[in-house]
Amino acid sequence: CGRFPTLVEDGVLGLGPPGFDDYPFNPNAKRQHLNPPFMQNLLAANVIPAKITGWKLPRTKDVGSVGSLSFAATNERNPTPWGISVDAVSINGAVAISTPVQGFVDFGTTQILMSVTEADTLNEKIPGARQVSPGEWIIPCNTQAVLALTIGGVVWRVDPRDLAFQPVDSPGLCKSNISGDVNAKDGRVTLGGAFLKNVYTVLNEDSLEVGLAQPR
């Protein structure tokens, strides 16, 4: 696709397990995933010994930033504390969501997606934010707000630069990367590139476990 380099989406290879987009996941629903995905093909061809991937997304705003994707093993420089339950979410140290929510890693998503109610709760705590519509906000492009998610007993902070998405017509304002999805229920958060640029991620397809580590 000649347009791909100009698109905002981060996903490319489709490395999720078969039927991952079907919720709830049913591995026996063969008609939903007729062809073996990429990782299954690598395993069947003995190219890799296990269906594990280690991910580090680069950030274009950091000159010289380099991403990586390791197959069948993690990057040895990155330990992997596990956990996909998000225990709390805060903005600038003020807790906005204190009830545990279920987080889902999605390298094919740029934003951090959640219910409209929860997106409004977070965005309204960002200084200078303006609501465009329920769940959709614009924020200062140079925001210094710090989004933090507590996962596995560790506080994972998001670089403020990753909260601002595309510029809008209003000077100095950008679309917020914390976005409300009308189809999302409270308590379910999709963690896209805005979050994943700040961590090293390990995905174990056999156990469906997620590991996070501080990138180096």
Sequence and secondary structure as in RCSB ss.txt:
>XXXX:A:sequence
CGRFPTLVEDGVLGLGPPGFDDYPFNPNAKRQHLNPPFMQNLLAANVIPAKITGWKLPRTKDVGSVGSLSFAATN
ERNPTPWGISVDAVSINGAVAISTPVQGFVDFGTTQILMSVTEADTLNEKIPGARQVSPGEWIIPCNTQAVLALT
IGGVVWRVDPRDLAFQPVDSPGLCKSNISGDVNAKDGRVTLGGAFLKNVYTVLNEDSLEVGLAQPR
>XXXX:A:secstr
 TTGGG      S  S TTTTSSS  TT GGG  S  HHHHHHHTTS SSSEEEEE   TTSTT   EEEESS  
TTS   B  EEEEEEETTEEEE S EEEEE TT  SEEE HHHHHHHHTTSTT EEEETTEEEEETT    EEEE
ETTEEEEE GGGTEEEE SSTTEEEESEEE TT  TTEEEE HHHHTTSEEEEETTTTEEEEE   
